């Protein structure tokens, strides 16, 4: 597991505790939703990182001709 994954997961865990600690029934405060929103953003960023940022899984090249040559070379 890469260092950035550990940092992201530990930050998600810490912010989850902060979100649950800031919830108080009956006060009407929505501060916990703000913390939970940060956790959700981090989760989707982490999921994208795990799924698509491997050098063999994701290739971004805005030039269609270069992209076509690279993918055809991988297919053969």
QUISULJO-V278576 format. One record per residue. N is the residue number from 0. RES is the residue in one letter. SS is DSSP state (hx for helix, st for strand, lp for the rest). PHI is phi in radians with two decimals (* if undefined). Layout:
# QUISULJO-V278576
n=<N	N>
res=<RES	RES>
ss=<SS	SS>
phi=<PHI	PHI>
This chain:
# QUISULJO-V278576
n=<0	1	2	3	4	5	6	7	8	9	10	11	12	13	14	15	16	17	18	19	20	21	22	23	24	25	26	27	28	29	30	31	32	33	34	35	36	37	38	39	40	41	42	43	44	45	46	47	48	49	50	51	52	53	54	55	56	57	58	59	60	61	62	63	64	65	66	67	68	69	70	71	72	73	74	75>
res=<X	X	X	X	X	X	X	X	X	X	X	X	X	X	X	X	X	X	X	X	X	X	X	X	X	X	X	X	X	X	X	X	X	X	X	X	X	X	X	X	X	X	X	X	X	X	X	X	X	X	X	X	X	X	X	X	X	X	X	X	X	X	X	X	X	X	X	X	X	X	X	X	X	X	X	X>
ss=<lp	lp	hx	hx	hx	hx	hx	hx	hx	hx	hx	hx	hx	hx	hx	hx	hx	hx	hx	hx	hx	lp	lp	lp	lp	lp	lp	lp	lp	lp	hx	hx	hx	hx	hx	hx	hx	hx	hx	hx	hx	hx	hx	hx	hx	hx	hx	hx	hx	hx	hx	hx	lp	lp	lp	lp	lp	lp	lp	lp	lp	lp	lp	hx	hx	hx	hx	hx	hx	hx	hx	hx	hx	hx	hx	lp>
phi=<*	-1.26	-1.08	-1.13	-1.21	-1.10	-1.11	-1.11	-1.15	-1.19	-1.15	-1.11	-1.12	-1.08	-1.19	-1.13	-1.10	-1.10	-1.12	-1.20	-1.26	-1.51	-1.50	-2.31	-1.15	1.63	-1.54	1.39	-1.33	-1.97	-1.10	-1.13	-1.18	-1.15	-1.18	-1.15	-1.08	-1.09	-1.12	-1.13	-1.06	-1.12	-1.08	-1.20	-1.12	-1.15	-1.08	-1.09	-1.09	-1.21	-1.41	-2.08	-1.79	-1.54	-1.08	-1.61	-1.77	-2.26	-2.28	-1.97	-2.55	-1.19	-1.47	-1.11	-1.17	-1.10	-1.08	-1.10	-1.09	-1.17	-1.27	-1.19	-1.18	-1.24	-1.32	-1.59>
